[in-house]
């Protein structure tokens, strides 16, 4: 048996097409375009790439985007003032502060300042609380993307046993809440979970979000399950790569390590998942591609909710 690969690109493309049509309809019916403001502080290269992708995608879909970039030494108070000013602007529908921030800026203070109605990352405690209570809320983009992949791939969620490995506020906890809303029976596991392999192997849907390359192995994966890999890790050791990839993929991955110094790997051992699971999201090419698409969807949702459309 070889798992069916749940590729992110066709699903992300479909969501972006829907968003583009919705933006055009809002513009035609209500005379405005949703606006996303992205705040970036410092020169973190990964952040620059992520923000560039978000801004470019927004523009392609007809969403107005503003990229506010500040030097790394910008004082905490200045960023606070920037967020307050964006909160006050009626033309701004979504505010995203790109993480990580420089150490002298208190991330939690800045994120909690964002107006919950404009919190397109879905990280604000108000949105987390709304999600917990099952109310309409802006939800974190990656877990929301996982639900889209499951639904659009025709994978039943209601009544299924779902196990989430990881308890972060960004992925693990909201993922569990979203699965619960879809009527799955949900277990959250973490580094202190006893008999982790036993718990995971009973899952119909297994979501790995722990940030440890190839940690989820054959003993964690139930025959015929759906395995969603949210992790993104760098692997630079060719010997470790040989443990993770089957013959079809290994030579290509070793070549990537040789040329670039590392290859991207999720939290799941892909060779084991391909042998035991019925469905599996690859890394790269899986859930990661949904995150920007869901951010665009959240921006339109925020615009509509704020303006009661």
VMD Tcl script that draws the C-alpha trace (Angstrom):
set ca {
  {0.00 0.00 0.00}
  {1.17 3.51 -0.81}
  {-0.55 6.55 0.66}
  {-2.51 9.00 -1.46}
  {-0.65 12.33 -1.34}
  {-2.84 15.27 -0.31}
  {-1.08 18.06 -2.17}
  {-1.65 21.61 -0.98}
  {-1.31 23.52 -4.26}
  {-4.61 22.63 -5.98}
  {-6.54 23.31 -2.76}
  {-4.71 26.58 -2.09}
  {-5.31 27.64 -5.72}
  {-9.05 26.89 -5.39}
  {-9.30 28.93 -2.17}
  {-7.44 31.85 -3.75}
  {-9.76 31.77 -6.78}
  {-12.77 31.90 -4.43}
  {-11.21 34.81 -2.51}
  {-10.50 36.70 -5.76}
  {-14.14 36.30 -6.83}
  {-15.35 37.45 -3.41}
  {-13.09 40.53 -3.49}
  {-14.42 41.44 -6.95}
  {-18.00 41.04 -5.70}
  {-17.32 43.25 -2.64}
  {-15.78 45.91 -4.87}
  {-18.72 45.79 -7.32}
  {-21.44 45.77 -4.65}
  {-19.93 47.90 -1.89}
  {-17.29 50.05 -3.58}
  {-14.19 49.08 -1.64}
  {-11.44 46.44 -1.58}
  {-10.38 44.67 1.64}
  {-7.05 45.95 2.97}
  {-4.30 43.97 4.73}
  {-1.51 45.75 6.63}
  {1.63 43.73 7.40}
  {4.12 45.00 10.01}
  {7.69 43.66 9.84}
  {10.55 44.66 12.15}
  {14.19 43.82 11.40}
  {15.93 41.88 8.65}
  {15.08 38.23 9.39}
  {15.48 36.61 5.93}
  {12.68 34.06 6.40}
  {10.30 36.84 7.53}
  {11.19 38.87 4.44}
  {10.29 35.91 2.19}
  {7.01 35.20 4.04}
  {5.92 38.84 3.98}
  {6.85 39.17 0.31}
  {4.68 36.15 -0.49}
  {1.74 37.51 1.51}
  {1.90 40.97 -0.06}
  {2.27 39.55 -3.61}
  {-0.65 37.13 -3.16}
  {-2.89 39.87 -1.73}
  {-2.22 42.09 -4.75}
  {-2.89 39.22 -7.17}
  {-6.32 38.64 -5.58}
  {-7.33 42.31 -5.56}
  {-6.72 42.86 -1.83}
  {-5.00 46.16 -1.01}
  {-1.79 45.46 0.90}
  {0.46 47.72 2.94}
  {3.91 46.53 4.01}
  {5.22 48.55 6.96}
  {8.89 47.64 7.46}
  {10.93 49.03 10.37}
  {14.62 48.67 11.32}
  {15.50 46.07 13.99}
  {16.40 48.79 16.52}
  {12.91 50.40 16.34}
  {11.69 50.97 19.95}
  {8.86 48.86 21.39}
  {6.75 52.01 21.88}
  {6.96 52.87 18.17}
  {5.54 49.48 17.13}
  {2.79 49.88 19.74}
  {1.90 53.25 18.18}
  {1.91 51.72 14.68}
  {-0.55 48.99 15.72}
  {-2.80 51.52 17.48}
  {-2.84 53.69 14.36}
  {-3.79 50.71 12.17}
  {-6.56 49.79 14.63}
  {-7.97 53.29 14.27}
  {-7.99 53.28 10.45}
  {-11.36 52.29 9.05}
  {-9.87 51.36 5.65}
  {-7.63 48.65 7.19}
  {-9.45 45.30 7.57}
  {-6.58 43.02 8.59}
  {-3.44 43.58 10.65}
  {-0.60 41.06 10.72}
  {2.57 41.51 12.78}
  {5.20 39.18 11.33}
  {6.97 37.07 13.96}
  {9.59 36.78 15.31}
  {10.03 40.33 16.57}
  {13.40 41.59 17.90}
  {13.94 40.59 21.54}
  {13.42 44.11 22.97}
  {9.85 44.17 21.60}
  {7.30 42.29 23.72}
  {5.48 40.03 21.22}
  {2.56 39.27 23.51}
  {1.86 42.94 24.24}
  {1.96 43.83 20.54}
  {-0.25 40.90 19.44}
  {-2.82 41.58 22.16}
  {-3.02 45.22 21.04}
  {-4.36 44.23 17.62}
  {-8.10 44.83 17.31}
  {-9.62 41.30 17.46}
  {-11.83 42.21 14.48}
  {-8.66 42.83 12.41}
  {-6.64 39.91 13.84}
  {-6.23 37.93 10.60}
  {-3.65 35.60 12.20}
  {-6.31 34.53 14.72}
  {-3.86 34.73 17.65}
  {-5.69 37.28 19.84}
  {-7.08 35.87 23.14}
  {-10.55 37.13 22.16}
  {-10.49 35.08 18.95}
  {-9.00 32.10 20.79}
  {-11.87 32.36 23.29}
  {-14.49 32.62 20.56}
  {-13.03 29.55 18.87}
  {-13.06 27.67 22.19}
  {-16.74 28.49 22.66}
  {-17.65 27.57 19.08}
  {-18.54 31.11 18.00}
  {-17.66 32.74 14.69}
  {-14.03 33.85 14.93}
  {-10.93 34.59 12.89}
  {-9.01 31.32 13.25}
  {-5.26 30.65 12.88}
  {-4.44 30.07 9.23}
  {-2.56 26.76 9.40}
  {-5.16 24.76 11.39}
  {-7.94 26.29 9.29}
  {-6.01 25.12 6.21}
  {-5.87 21.57 7.59}
  {-9.67 21.50 7.85}
  {-9.95 22.73 4.25}
  {-7.61 19.96 3.05}
  {-9.63 17.28 4.85}
  {-13.00 18.56 3.64}
  {-11.96 19.23 0.05}
  {-10.27 15.82 -0.17}
  {-13.50 14.11 0.89}
  {-12.09 12.80 4.17}
  {-14.77 12.35 6.82}
  {-14.12 14.11 10.15}
  {-17.37 13.65 12.10}
  {-17.27 10.67 14.45}
  {-13.60 9.95 13.72}
  {-10.80 9.66 16.29}
  {-8.44 12.60 15.75}
  {-5.09 12.92 17.54}
  {-3.15 16.19 17.54}
  {0.52 15.92 18.54}
  {1.53 19.37 19.77}
  {-0.15 21.93 22.02}
  {1.03 25.31 20.74}
  {-1.36 28.26 20.69}
  {-0.67 28.72 16.97}
  {-1.39 25.18 15.72}
  {-2.01 22.44 18.30}
  {-4.75 23.95 20.48}
  {-6.76 25.67 17.70}
  {-6.40 22.52 15.56}
  {-8.03 20.48 18.33}
  {-10.87 23.01 18.66}
  {-11.55 23.05 14.90}
  {-11.63 19.25 14.74}
  {-14.00 19.24 17.72}
  {-16.28 21.71 15.90}
  {-16.38 19.21 13.02}
  {-17.57 16.54 15.51}
  {-14.36 14.50 15.73}
  {-13.36 12.89 19.03}
  {-10.12 14.69 19.80}
  {-7.02 13.80 21.84}
  {-4.17 16.30 22.32}
  {-0.73 14.76 22.86}
  {2.60 16.37 23.77}
  {6.10 15.65 25.05}
  {4.79 14.29 28.38}
  {2.16 11.96 26.91}
  {2.59 8.39 28.14}
  {2.44 5.62 25.49}
  {2.43 8.17 22.67}
  {2.75 5.59 19.89}
  {-0.21 3.65 21.28}
  {-2.42 6.76 21.42}
  {-1.39 7.96 17.94}
  {-1.77 4.58 16.26}
  {-5.48 4.50 17.15}
  {-6.16 7.77 15.30}
  {-8.21 7.92 12.11}
  {-6.77 11.42 11.61}
  {-3.30 12.17 12.99}
  {-2.02 15.77 12.95}
  {1.68 16.25 13.74}
  {2.73 19.74 14.86}
  {5.67 19.42 17.25}
  {8.67 20.79 15.34}
  {10.83 17.64 15.45}
  {12.00 16.25 12.12}
  {10.69 12.76 11.33}
  {9.57 12.18 14.93}
  {6.31 10.41 14.01}
  {7.30 6.93 12.79}
  {5.63 3.68 11.75}
  {4.65 2.76 15.33}
  {2.68 6.02 15.65}
  {0.70 5.53 12.42}
  {-2.43 3.39 12.18}
  {-3.02 1.34 9.03}
  {-5.26 3.29 6.65}
  {-5.23 6.52 8.67}
  {-4.95 10.08 7.37}
  {-1.69 11.73 8.44}
  {-1.44 15.53 8.32}
  {2.13 16.82 8.67}
  {2.26 20.46 9.77}
  {5.98 20.50 10.66}
  {8.70 22.26 8.66}
  {12.26 21.32 9.68}
  {15.69 21.44 8.03}
  {17.61 18.17 7.71}
  {21.27 18.44 6.71}
  {22.57 14.98 7.70}
  {22.58 12.54 4.73}
  {22.49 9.54 7.11}
  {19.28 10.86 8.72}
  {17.82 11.56 5.27}
  {18.34 7.87 4.40}
  {16.07 6.95 7.36}
  {13.34 9.29 6.14}
  {13.06 8.78 2.40}
  {12.29 5.82 0.19}
  {14.27 5.02 -2.99}
  {11.99 7.13 -5.21}
  {12.77 10.31 -3.27}
  {16.15 9.69 -1.63}
  {18.54 10.61 -4.45}
  {16.71 13.87 -5.11}
  {16.79 14.78 -1.40}
  {20.50 13.95 -1.06}
  {21.13 16.17 -4.07}
  {19.22 19.03 -2.40}
  {21.30 18.60 0.79}
  {24.50 18.65 -1.27}
  {23.51 21.78 -3.20}
  {21.65 23.79 -0.55}
  {22.97 22.33 2.69}
  {19.59 21.03 3.88}
  {16.26 19.60 2.75}
  {12.83 20.38 4.19}
  {11.19 17.65 6.24}
  {8.04 17.54 8.33}
  {7.42 16.04 11.77}
  {6.48 12.70 10.18}
  {8.84 10.10 8.72}
  {7.55 10.21 5.11}
  {8.76 6.73 4.21}
  {6.77 5.22 7.11}
  {3.69 7.35 6.38}
  {3.66 6.33 2.71}
  {3.73 2.66 3.73}
  {1.03 2.74 6.44}
  {-1.31 5.69 5.93}
  {-4.16 5.94 3.41}
  {-3.63 9.70 3.00}
  {-0.58 11.86 3.74}
  {0.37 15.52 3.28}
  {3.92 15.89 1.89}
  {6.55 18.37 3.10}
  {7.18 20.54 1.18}
  {4.07 20.84 -0.97}
  {1.41 20.13 1.64}
  {-0.14 22.19 4.43}
  {2.43 24.99 4.20}
  {0.91 26.14 0.90}
  {-2.49 26.65 2.57}
  {-1.31 29.19 5.14}
  {-1.14 32.22 2.82}
  {-4.41 31.23 1.08}
  {-6.18 31.07 4.45}
  {-4.70 34.45 5.43}
  {-6.33 35.95 2.33}
  {-9.60 34.24 3.22}
  {-9.37 35.62 6.78}
  {-8.76 39.14 5.43}
  {-11.98 39.00 3.38}
  {-13.87 37.46 6.32}
  {-12.60 40.26 8.60}
  {-13.71 42.91 6.08}
  {-17.19 41.39 5.88}
  {-17.58 40.84 9.63}
  {-16.40 44.36 10.51}
  {-18.76 45.96 8.00}
  {-21.62 43.52 8.71}
  {-21.86 42.48 5.04}
}
mol new
graphics top color blue
foreach p $ca { graphics top sphere $p radius 0.5 }
foreach p [lrange $ca 0 end-1] q [lrange $ca 1 end] { graphics top cylinder $p $q radius 0.2 }
display resetview
